[in-house]
Amino acid sequence: MDAALAKRIAVQDAEALEMLGVTFVPVKQKPQDQHSNLLPSAATTNLEQTPERARKQVLLDEIRVRYETDQPHQHFSTDHTNIVFGDGDPCARLVFVGEAPGAEEDKAGVPFVGRSGELLSKMIVAMGLSRETVYICNVLKVRPPNNATPTPEQAKLSAPYLYDQLRVIKPEAIVTLGLSATQLLLERTDSMRDMRAKWWDFPPPDGIHAPDGFDTPIPVMPTYHPAFLLRQNTKENKSKVWSDLKLVMSKLGLQQPAKAR
Ligand code: URA
């Protein structure tokens, strides 16, 4: 790696950690992963094209086509140009589930590329991962008018496609970003304060709407949505999110960042 690139990466890592209010040095990454973190939306894939990855990509494409055909969003009002289905590695060990695309995501057809996405990318980098090695999607696949929070009815119409995505990817853990995704997957109506920082199962053992076809439940870690962190940018909130993400790192056996000297 040349010195200029190494310097840009070091600066970006420092910014990511500062943004999260973390006084740690980040986990070392493989050089090919670092590239993709610099420009997440323009990242070219460095992942090996294994038969399993190709098989899962085909299945995800099929779900996307089914969504495009069914257009479940025809039953509610939207303000969308593009369908924002999902982005990342079909074999990801970790899936992030957000709420709904915003204006930038609608334009690009890619989840989390606006301001919240920038922060999410930094959170992913701070965990020692890259956007291309995780999978990112939303409860709603189209932009609601005025960035409104999805209603339970809208979430319910879109949920089967999200469940199918999770069934194909079968990640080792899911991070739900904010209330919509958390309440949908856990089938609970509690506050984020009560649900975050704990592991839950998807599908929930007592779920009424939970889908079948998941042989073993997937651990879910709810945490605050990056948009909430941008709105309420306090050290306390940032360290809560970071502590949730550290639980995820432990679950996946990822190296915890060493304390800065
Ligand atoms: N907020 C979300 O929940 N999802 C996006 O894709 C962008 C912003």
Boltz pocket constraint, residues with backbone or C-beta under 6 A from the ligand:
constraints:
  - pocket:
      binder: B
      contacts: [[A, 98], [A, 99], [A, 100], [A, 101], [A, 102], [A, 105], [A, 110], [A, 111], [A, 112], [A, 113], [A, 114], [A, 116], [A, 117], [A, 137], [A, 138], [A, 177], [A, 227]]
      max_distance: 6.0
